[in-house]
Amino acid sequence: MERNTCGALTIVLLTLSQGFLSSDAVEVQPSMNPAVAGSTVTLSLFPPVETSGNWAVRETFILTWLGEQQAVFPGYTGRASVNVTTGALTLSSLTVTDSGVYKVQSSDRLLNANVSLTVVEPISNVTLNVNQSYLIELQTSGLIKCSVSTGSSLFFLWMNGSSEVTASDRVQFTDGNSTLNIVSVSRYDSGPFRCDVSNPISNGTSDSVNFTISYGPDNMRLTVNGLNTTSFTAGSNLSMLCFTESNPPAHFQWTFRGNIVNVTGTMLELFNVREDQSGPYSCLAFNNLTNLHSNVTTHITISKSEQLEVNVFLLPLLLMAGFFQINLALSVPRLL
C-alpha cells in the first residue's frame, strides 16, 4: 500500500516538473457539449496520444497518468478516469460547477490541448410570482419574478399575450432578465404575462398572470337622443346618455345649472320639456378606487314649438275673419 502511494506521488511530481508546452497537433473532442448535469462525458484526444500527462480544469488538477498508472486528485475520486492508451478523460456525475476549460498537457510537444466544456442543468417548473395583482394606473408599479426549480445557463423571454415585452422607460428587466418591473402601470399593462425560459438543452413556460388595473374615469362624452344637436322644441322627450372609461365602473351623478338632480346612473331622461328647462346639464363620474372624478357638460336649448308660433301669429287674422263673418250675417235682411 505504501509502495502504491509513493508511486502515485512520483507520477504527480514527475508530470508537474515536466512543464506545459503548446502545440496545435492534438485537439480535444467532448462526447457532448453542452453536457447534461448528472450525465457522463468523455474528452477524447484526436489523434489519440500514447504518452503520459495530466488533465486539469481551471488550473485545478483532475488526474495524472504515467504508463499504466494513474492518480486521481481529491475532489474527483470515483468520478474521473483516463484511458492510459489514448489519453481520453471520462468524467461522471457532472454538475454545473464542472463547467470550464479542460486542459491536457505533458512534456511531449504533441500533447498540449484544451477545450471549453459547459454543463447545463435541465429546466423544470417555471413559475411566476407577482408582488401585487391589484394596481392603480399611473400610481403603482407591477413586479413579476420568474423562477425555476432547476436549470442553469438560463435565458428569459417575457410575453404579453402574443407580443414580446421589450425594455423601455417604464419597462425594466433585472436579475438577469428574470424580473419584470413595469413602472407606473397603464390600463394596457394588464397582461396576460408569461415567462419563457430556455437553455441549450431544454426550455419551459410559466402559467400566465394578469394585473387588475383600476383607471379613470376619463374620456367622457354625453349624447342627447343619440344626436349631435343640443337644440330641441318644447314638448320633446330627452334622453341624455353619459359615457366614460373607468375600471371599476364609475358612479354617476347629474346636475342642472349646478344643482344636483335626483338621478344616478348613466342616463337622465326628461319628458315633455319646457323652455325653462334650457341650460347646462352636467354628468359627473367618480371612481372609488382611483379616487378620481371627471365631468362633461352640454348646454341644452329648449325653444317654443314652431306649430304653436304659427297659430299665435294667425290668431288675430282668424279673429278678424270671424268678426267679418258675424257682421255680414247681421247685415243681411231676413226673408219672411
Number of C-alpha atoms within 10 A of each C-alpha: 6 6 7 11 11 11 15 18 13 14 22 22 11 17 20 16 11 13 11 18 14 15 14 11 12 19 19 22 17 18 13 14 15 17 23 21 22 14 12 16 23 18 22 20 20 14 13 15 18 13 17 24 28 26 25 18 18 11 11 12 19 23 22 30 25 19 12 9 14 21 23 21 15 10 11 14 12 11 14 21 23 23 14 20 13 16 26 22 23 17 19 16 14 19 16 17 10 18 18 16 14 22 21 26 25 24 19 17 15 18 28 22 22 21 16 15 20 21 25 26 23 20 21 16 12 20 18 19 13 15 10 13 15 13 22 21 20 15 13 16 18 22 17 21 18 23 19 18 10 11 23 18 16 20 14 19 17 21 16 18 13 9 9 12 17 13 12 10 7 12 16 16 20 10 9 9 16 21 20 23 18 19 18 16 23 19 18 9 17 20 15 14 23 25 26 18 24 19 17 18 17 16 17 18 21 17 12 15 17 15 20 17 22 24 25 25 25 18 12 18 15 22 16 20 14 11 9 9 11 14 13 20 16 21 16 13 13 17 14 19 17 23 19 21 15 21 19 16 16 25 16 21 20 24 17 16 13 11 10 12 14 9 13 13 15 19 18 20 12 13 11 10 17 17 16 10 16 19 15 14 23 23 26 23 28 20 20 14 14 20 10 15 16 17 20 18 17 16 14 18 18 20 17 13 14 10 8 11 11 10 11 10 10 11 12 11 11 11 11 11 11 12 11 11 11 11 10 10 10 10 8 8 7 7 4 3
